[in-house]
Amino acid sequence: MKQPSPNSLQLLQSQFGVLAFMRMLEEELKKENYKPSFDADDLFYRSAESENPEKEFSLLGQALKLDPGQIDVLLRVLTFLEPSPADEIELLKKIVELAQRNLGEKLFHQSKGHFWLVHETRPYMRARQQLADALFDVGRYQEAVNEFEGMLELNPNDNQGVRYLLLSLNLALGRLAPARKLLKQYDESTFSTVFAWGSLLEFVLSGKYQEALKIFPEVRKVNRYTEEYVSGKKAIPENLPEDYSAGSREEAIVFAADIFRAWRSHVKAVGWLAVYLKPMKNNRKK
């Protein structure tokens, strides 16, 4: 999707400033009953297909007038408001709250365990993932973990793939019991580089060094490129691939920063790995 021109961005910000946007969300939350507008949905889909930023913003504005609680519209508008990280988090919390209200208590509770498969729950899940990512970006890791765990409780099938970052965060934070639970629940260590290196790190942090040595050769085979980034031999590119396949260099690049962060968070783990790989170092391109 094209980015707005400076003039159109100024226009959008004048119409939907951060404070005005927050007030709009708060006013919408005061409404007990939510009636979605199918016309607003149509305007959103049309805006997403537009190649003209000004037309896109015009359509988004029209959609919000019809339905101020349309979650996908709110998320899209938020991306162009340029709020501070703290303001973005607070706005996203309001949007998540709105998304839950939109679903209604009955549908929300009936859908637990198979969110995402129920189409109406997807805006809520998208909003909650965006909130978790925003918390992660500012280093509020425990709060991000809470959001990711809440998402998996609602949708254990994890269509959004949040388990990979969650596993790395749990290990980085030394939360070994939740990490073990994820490793057992999804059992992907034989084909996912995140889970393979996560299993190895869990053994090291648990003091199970013989078990770690035993699985180390297989961990390296799951994706032969990952150790280049974990060891610091190669720097992690700033621009990540849009997609990947298991065992590919693209997979290694996509998950390298998360794996590297988890290992680097523990002196014991860095020391153990340094015996078998080149010493770890600052592994991010400037």
C-alpha positions in Angstrom: 0.0 0.0 0.0 1.4 3.4 -1.0 2.5 5.9 1.6 0.9 9.3 1.7 2.4 12.5 0.3 3.5 15.1 2.9 0.5 17.3 2.1 -2.0 14.5 2.4 -0.4 13.3 5.6 -0.8 16.9 7.0 -4.5 16.8 5.9 -5.1 13.5 7.6 -3.4 14.6 10.8 -5.4 17.8 10.9 -8.6 15.8 10.6 -7.5 13.0 13.0 -4.9 14.4 15.4 -3.8 12.1 18.2 -5.9 13.9 20.9 -9.0 14.1 18.6 -8.5 10.4 17.7 -8.3 9.5 21.4 -11.5 11.5 22.1 -13.3 9.8 19.3 -12.4 6.4 20.6 -13.5 7.3 24.2 -16.8 8.6 22.9 -17.3 5.4 20.9 -16.6 3.3 23.9 -19.4 5.0 25.8 -21.9 3.4 23.4 -23.2 0.2 24.8 -24.6 -1.2 21.6 -22.6 -1.5 18.4 -24.2 -1.6 15.0 -21.7 -2.3 12.2 -22.0 -0.6 8.9 -21.5 -2.8 5.9 -21.1 0.4 3.8 -18.2 1.4 6.0 -16.7 -2.1 5.4 -17.0 -1.6 1.7 -15.4 1.9 1.9 -12.5 0.3 3.8 -11.9 -2.4 1.2 -12.1 0.3 -1.5 -9.5 2.4 0.3 -7.2 -0.6 0.6 -7.3 -1.1 -3.1 -6.7 2.6 -3.9 -3.5 3.6 -5.6 -4.1 7.3 -4.7 -3.3 8.2 -1.1 -5.7 11.2 -1.1 -8.5 9.1 -2.3 -7.6 6.4 0.3 -7.8 8.9 3.1 -11.1 10.3 1.8 -12.6 6.8 1.8 -11.2 6.1 5.3 -12.8 9.4 6.6 -16.1 8.5 5.0 -15.9 5.0 6.6 -15.3 6.5 10.1 -18.3 8.8 9.8 -20.5 5.8 9.1 -18.9 3.6 11.7 -16.4 5.1 14.2 -15.9 1.6 15.6 -14.7 -0.1 12.4 -11.5 -1.6 13.8 -9.6 -2.1 10.5 -10.3 1.5 9.6 -9.0 2.7 13.0 -5.9 0.6 12.7 -5.2 2.0 9.2 -5.7 5.6 10.2 -3.4 5.1 13.2 -0.5 4.1 11.0 -0.5 7.6 9.6 -1.0 9.7 12.7 2.6 9.4 13.8 1.8 9.2 17.6 4.6 8.8 20.1 5.2 5.2 21.1 3.4 5.8 24.5 0.4 7.4 22.7 0.3 4.6 20.2 0.1 2.0 22.9 -2.7 3.9 24.7 -4.6 4.3 21.4 -4.2 0.6 20.6 -5.5 -0.4 24.0 -8.6 1.7 23.3 -9.0 0.0 19.9 -8.6 -3.5 21.4 -11.3 -2.5 24.0 -13.5 -1.4 21.2 -12.9 -4.5 19.2 -14.0 -6.6 22.2 -17.1 -4.5 22.6 -17.9 -4.9 18.9 -17.9 -8.7 19.3 -20.2 -8.7 22.2 -19.8 -10.8 25.4 -21.6 -13.8 24.0 -19.7 -14.2 20.8 -16.4 -13.4 22.5 -16.8 -16.2 25.1 -18.3 -18.7 22.6 -15.3 -18.2 20.3 -12.6 -18.8 22.8 -10.4 -21.6 21.7 -11.0 -21.0 18.0 -10.7 -17.3 17.5 -9.6 -16.4 13.9 -11.7 -19.2 12.5 -14.7 -17.1 13.4 -14.3 -14.3 10.9 -15.8 -11.7 13.1 -12.9 -12.1 15.6 -10.2 -11.2 13.2 -10.2 -7.4 13.6 -9.9 -8.0 17.4 -6.9 -10.3 16.9 -5.2 -8.0 14.4 -5.6 -5.1 16.9 -4.3 -7.1 19.8 -1.2 -8.3 17.8 -0.5 -4.7 16.9 -0.7 -3.7 20.5 1.6 -6.6 21.5 4.1 -5.6 18.8 4.0 -1.9 20.0 4.8 -3.0 23.5 7.6 -5.2 22.3 9.1 -2.3 20.2 9.5 -0.1 23.3 11.0 -2.9 25.4 7.9 -3.6 27.5 8.5 -7.3 27.1 6.5 -8.7 30.0 3.4 -6.7 28.8 4.0 -8.0 25.3 4.2 -11.5 26.6 0.9 -11.1 28.4 -0.8 -10.0 25.2 0.7 -12.9 23.1 -0.3 -15.4 25.8 -3.8 -14.0 25.8 -4.0 -14.4 22.0 -2.9 -18.0 22.2 -5.5 -18.7 24.9 -8.2 -17.4 22.5 -6.7 -19.1 19.5 -4.3 -22.0 20.2 -4.1 -22.7 16.5 -2.1 -19.5 16.3 -2.9 -18.5 12.7 -0.9 -15.3 13.2 2.3 -17.0 14.3 2.8 -15.2 17.6 4.3 -18.3 19.3 7.7 -17.7 17.7 8.3 -14.3 19.2 6.6 -15.4 22.5 9.0 -18.4 22.8 12.0 -16.1 22.3 10.7 -13.6 24.8 10.0 -16.2 27.4 13.5 -17.5 27.1 15.0 -14.0 27.1 13.2 -13.2 30.3 14.2 -16.5 31.9 10.6 -17.7 32.0 11.5 -21.4 31.5 8.2 -23.0 32.5 6.1 -21.1 29.9 8.9 -21.7 27.4 8.7 -25.5 28.0 5.0 -25.4 27.7 5.2 -23.7 24.3 7.9 -26.2 23.1 5.7 -29.1 24.1 2.4 -27.6 22.9 3.7 -26.9 19.3 6.5 -29.5 19.0 8.2 -27.8 16.1 11.8 -28.3 17.0 12.5 -30.6 14.1 11.6 -28.1 11.4 11.4 -24.6 13.0 14.7 -22.8 13.6 13.1 -20.8 16.4 11.9 -23.9 18.2 15.1 -25.8 17.5 17.4 -23.1 19.0 14.8 -22.4 21.7 15.0 -26.1 22.8 18.7 -25.8 22.9 18.7 -22.7 25.0 16.1 -24.1 27.4 18.4 -27.0 28.0 21.4 -24.7 28.6 19.4 -22.4 31.0 18.1 -25.4 32.9 21.7 -26.7 33.3 21.0 -29.8 31.2 24.3 -29.5 29.3 24.5 -33.1 28.2 21.1 -32.9 26.7 22.1 -29.7 25.0 25.2 -31.3 23.5 23.2 -34.2 22.3 20.6 -32.2 20.3 23.1 -29.5 19.1 24.0 -31.2 15.9 20.3 -31.7 14.9 19.6 -28.0 15.9 22.2 -26.9 13.4 20.8 -29.0 10.7 17.2 -27.6 11.0 18.5 -24.4 9.4 22.2 -24.3 8.5 22.1 -20.5 8.1 20.9 -19.6 11.5 24.1 -20.1 13.4 25.8 -17.5 11.1 23.6 -14.8 12.6 23.5 -16.2 16.2 27.3 -16.3 16.3 27.8 -12.9 14.8 29.5 -14.2 11.7 26.9 -12.4 9.6 25.1 -9.2 10.5 21.3 -9.4 10.5 19.9 -7.3 7.6 17.7 -4.3 8.4 15.2 -5.2 5.7 13.6 -8.6 6.4 12.3 -11.0 3.7 8.5 -10.9 3.2 8.2 -14.6 3.2 10.4 -17.7 3.8 10.4 -21.5 3.7 11.6 -23.9 6.4 15.4 -24.3 6.3 16.0 -21.3 4.0 18.3 -18.3 4.6 15.2 -16.2 4.5 13.8 -18.1 7.6 17.1 -17.6 9.4 17.1 -13.9 8.7 13.4 -13.4 9.7 14.0 -15.0 13.1 17.7 -14.3 13.8 17.1 -11.1 15.9 14.7 -12.9 18.2 17.0 -15.9 18.6 20.0 -13.7 19.1 18.2 -11.6 21.7 17.2 -14.7 23.7 20.7 -16.1 23.8 22.4 -12.8 24.5 20.1 -12.2 27.5 22.0 -14.8 29.5 25.7 -14.8 30.2 25.7 -18.5 30.9 24.1 -19.2 27.5 26.6 -16.9 25.6 29.5 -18.6 27.4 28.2 -22.1 26.5 27.7 -21.3 22.9 31.0 -19.5 22.6 32.7 -22.9 23.2 31.2 -24.3 20.0 30.6 -21.2 17.9 32.5 -18.0 17.4 32.0 -15.5 20.3 28.8 -13.6 20.1 28.9 -9.9 19.5 26.7 -6.9 18.6 24.9 -8.5 15.6 22.8 -5.7 14.1 23.8 -3.5 11.2 23.9 0.2 12.0 
